[in-house]
Amino acid sequence: MSTYNTNIHRLLLLSLICFFNACDTSKNVAEKNSDAATQAVIDTVIYPKSTPFFQGIARVEKDSSHFYITKNGRRAFTSIVQDFHPLDSVVPTSNGMERSYENENKLMYIVQVANGKSGMLNETGEWVIPPKYEKISFVFGRYLQIEDQGKKTFADSWGQFLVPLEFEDVMVLNRHLFDVKKNGKWGVYDAETEKIKIPFEYDQFDYCSGCGRKSDYLYAKKDGKWGVINFKNEVLAPFHYEHQHVNMRSDEWVAAFRKNGEQVVFNLPKQKEFAGPEYKRLQIENGHLIASKAGKSPNAEALFGLINRNGEQIVPFEYSAIYNPYSTFQSGAYFSVEKDGNYGIIDTLGNVIIPPTYKNRLMVRGDYFISKKDDKLGLLDKQNKQLLPNTYDWIDLSEIRTGPDQLMPIFKIRTNGKYGFYVPKTGKIVPPQYDRVEFFNDRQSYRFEEKPVGLIRLEKDGKDQLYLLHSDKIIPGDYAKIELQAHHKVILSQENYGAQGVYDLAKEQLIIPIEYNYIRMFNQKHQLIRVEKETENHRTLAGLFDAEGNEVLPFSYTHIEQMDDPYFVLKHNENGYALFNAETNTQEPLPFTEMSKDENHWLLTVQKNGKTYLYDYKKQKLLTEGYSLIKPLKNGNYLVAQQEANRLNFGYANAEGKLIVPVTYDSQEDDYLQKFENEHYLPLFKKDPATGKMWKGFANLEGKIVVPARFQKVFEEENGNGFLTMLDHRFGIITAEGKELLPPKYDIYLNQRLNVYRETSNFSFPIAFKKDGLWQFMDKNGQLLPIKTREMIDVPQY
């Protein structure tokens, strides 16, 4: 489907920007000096109607017909059949399937030319597949299917043929294998070796392309019967069967066969058929065949046994039922069995794990089994040992981290709406008494690299406790908030927004008492901890502690802010500002009255003697002259301004403090910082001395002037194609590199309406502009295309 629609192309007329100034939209402005870039070219074709160019092509109308042209003005094709993004890669997923990744910057067009033939062009209008084929279509979200003169083939999404166009039919098996038909018979073609891998001797093929595990064999039909062959053309199952595309598998079992209309299951390793009358019911579960045989007497119930993947019977036919205890698409080491109305567990080797003595089916959780008795749950291990009595309403298995790369099973238990837990490895039971129990494992996300080990959060009556599994200990006290930190630290709060302290999980002790209003931990090399507390006179003071809880800086500073490891800026009411080096444990006084640092910039903004400077605290050096104002910008640069008489002039400095745009540009009294914020460019403004109006321009982030400040409006192009400039209600184009392609003298056709709020535009090259009553097209290099049109129309859907 096209990325364009009938509503997105708009003629940029003055009615769209009438809010700027009242104007007469019908007025034609005489062009006194035509620039050289718009001079007429030789052999120019004039069409009555044309769309703008999109991905190298345009649709034109002429003599009651329409067709598409390329940038050279020549007729290319009559219609677009399909478009799509080609694929950069196809990668396997965790469930055995595959995922395709499109190249969003590229676009392919399957098109039809005047003689009805089809081909494919890329987004630049170049032929990728010449238009000489009867039919081309993009199928399966991955391949091009090509048909011509009774032959078929496949190509990849970039147009590279995968199979020669010489076969009557072609189907996809996998990335490089294709089943191909020739003279009424099927074989297999290998695209990697470019050779026939299996000869043309079969009536039909079938393959489990949707199976998570891709099989190394084919279902094949020969002389009216189906069998199985591998890709060496060796017979794995004889040609004795009927087949439908149901119950398809890719493992050791074939369940898609029938014989004389009856179900058949075939085991490939054993080369053995399982079917009636010997076997009654056949079901493949957990990679094994659950089968039943009739009893010895006519009225006896059928009994079930188990056959493994190799076709070997591992469980005798003595059970009234065998169940798969796992959910769909899951497998494991156990089966549930029923005998004489009782239930038990066997493993996939045929060993009896839990004898069938339970009245209810057992639930399998890892290597543990949940039993049910009188509507209460208990827990067994694989030695049939009772781990938990049948006294619980709910039991479920989880995991808890016990080491950097170790997770240990742990059970959450519930009775009467309260939770507890059980640790099988140690036998530790915490009876249900909590409103919530949370095990710290890989399901949580952390802001730091070290993952907490052996931690369990216990919530009761709105308060939290932390249980330390390795020491079987609960951190003393009840807490309204527990915040895990790096380096095995925890910030504890006894009340919401109340006093805080720091607990060291490794030492199992409180290292900073719970008496501070706010605590901030710095996770760099020195692991310092900032604490803040409100004094009796309602002043907030701060201090620093180290990772052991020892005082580094006394509780006497009004401000402590980390620059980077090891530097901190300190502010003391009496002594002013200082720079603290945690590496040397020294302070250097700073002669400034105010200091600040933006989180996205590394330099300090400082004030001294009524002026503002940028300061490199590492070199302890002022980097700029003094300004009236310095403001950090989100793009990494700084806005700098200087007050001169009644005017505030501005320029820009880069992230290192170097002036890159001189302080010669003008601002207005009601200007706000957002006016100067731009992700890609630096806005420029100049005041016209004669009219008092502000002219606009742009510099790039390195300070190069790309749009001089001499336009009434400048609309940045949203996709980086440059700028739309406006002057006296006419428009021009400047490239992103600063080359003026069109002065602001024209009507220009845009892809979308102007975004007047953000002052952005949307256009692409070749750009359409109107001159002397005709629309012309110019490429990004300033070259005119040999095409003109009397009327611009929107791109239609197709």
Salt bridges, closest charged atoms under 4 A:
GLU61 OE2 - ARG59 NH1 3.33
GLU98 OE1 - ARG142 NH1 2.86
GLU98 OE2 - ARG175 NE 2.98
GLU104 OE1 - HIS85 NE2 3.48
GLU123 OE2 - LYS106 NZ 3.25
ASP148 OD1 - LYS117 NZ 3.55
ASP169 OD1 - LYS152 NZ 3.64
ASP190 OD1 - HIS176 ND1 3.24
GLU192 OE1 - HIS176 ND1 3.96
GLU201 OE2 - LYS222 NZ 3.53
ASP203 OD1 - LYS185 NZ 2.56
ASP206 OD2 - HIS243 NE2 2.73
ASP206 OD2 - HIS245 ND1 2.72
ASP251 OD2 - ARG249 NH2 2.60
GLU252 OE1 - ARG309 NH1 3.43
GLU273 OE1 - LYS259 NZ 3.31
GLU278 OE2 - LYS293 NZ 3.34
GLU318 OE2 - LYS339 NZ 3.84
ASP375 OD1 - LYS372 NZ 3.95
ASP393 OD1 - LYS376 NZ 2.46
ASP396 OD1 - ARG365 NE 3.42
ASP435 OD1 - LYS418 NZ 2.43
GLU438 OE1 - ARG436 NH2 3.36
GLU438 OE1 - ARG457 NE 3.07
ASP442 OD1 - ARG401 NH2 2.68
ASP442 OD1 - LYS451 NZ 3.45
GLU450 OE2 - HIS487 ND1 3.20
GLU459 OE1 - ARG436 NH1 3.93
ASP464 OD2 - ARG457 NH1 3.29
ASP472 OD1 - LYS428 NZ 3.14
GLU483 OE2 - LYS481 NZ 3.88
GLU495 OE2 - LYS463 NZ 3.28
ASP504 OD2 - LYS489 NZ 3.57
GLU508 OE2 - HIS470 NE2 3.19
GLU508 OE1 - LYS473 NZ 3.74
GLU532 OE2 - ARG530 NE 3.43
GLU534 OE2 - HIS538 ND1 3.13
GLU548 OE1 - LYS507 NZ 2.17
GLU561 OE1 - HIS559 NE2 3.13
ASP564 OD2 - LYS618 NZ 3.12
ASP565 OD1 - HIS526 ND1 2.71
GLU583 OE1 - LYS525 NZ 3.57
GLU583 OE1 - HIS526 NE2 3.31
ASP598 OD2 - HIS601 ND1 2.92
ASP666 OD1 - ARG647 NH2 2.50
ASP671 OD1 - LYS675 NZ 2.71
GLU679 OE1 - HIS680 NE2 3.99
GLU716 OE2 - HIS680 ND1 3.15
GLU740 OE1 - ARG710 NH2 3.45
ASP747 OD1 - ARG730 NH1 3.67
GLU759 OE1 - LYS696 NZ 2.65
GLU759 OE2 - LYS713 NZ 3.46
ASP794 OD2 - ARG10 NH1 3.87
